[in-house]
């Protein structure tokens, strides 16, 4: 006797859940701010390519220093004209793009000397970039969505406390997103303790300028091994992103061509249940090489 299939109102929900579970669709995050020829922040957000844009960098902070932002050729912080980006930030957010301020970078003068120093930096960030108030907000009145940790120099001391202090501001009504960009060797020398707090929403691991754990000459095994270590060792509330350079000029080593990314790398990383997408360094090189536009449909 033939089996009769009976309709259930749960069937569409179950089918949708199954589709979501296997699709592993991801987003793209990008760093903006280190090349005056990359176009405006609004240009980046209006491109439709990105879910997250990190304004980079707040390159001086901590140790009693006056915090300072460095946006290359985009503006002169000393003259106060970086506040022109306030309207760009609101444009980004109206497009559903989250805008974060990135701390650190590969060059700069930064570090935290004590718990009190971490608290002071957190207060500064809240008042000058997030939901607080200050008469000298460097990027204007727009409220950024969160803070990105791209700590590449100095030691790891007190960044876990900085993350804790920043996360506490979410209790004031608007969530403060926390993201981080560790190097691919695990654990990261600068962000190891901070990432173990479990307070970060997204982590974009830099799989470049680190030969032991990056893609090389058609071989993705080292990258995938490091990816599996990261995704199984650190708890995030959002997802892990594969950090790649947008062109051969964007990093000293570790470039993955769009074709290799989609055919040899993404199939391996998308198996992680906490896969979030890719992070592209940086917007200028992405414009020059059209990297994100070539891979977006596969991410």
Protein Blocks (a to p, Z undefined) as FASTA:
>chain_A
ZZdddddfklmmmmmmmmmmmnopacddddehiafknopfklmmmnomafbdcddddfbg
gjhiacdddehjmbcfknopmmmmmmmmmmmmmnopacdddehijbdcdddfbfklmmmm
mmmmmmmmmmmdcfkbfnbjbdcfbdcdddfehcfehklmmmmmmmmmmmnopacddddd
ddfbdcdfklmmmmmnopafbdcddfehilklcceehiaklmmmmmmmmmmmpccfkbcc
ddddfbfklpmbhpacfklmmmmmmmmmmmpmkbgbdcdddfklmmmnommmmmmmmZZ
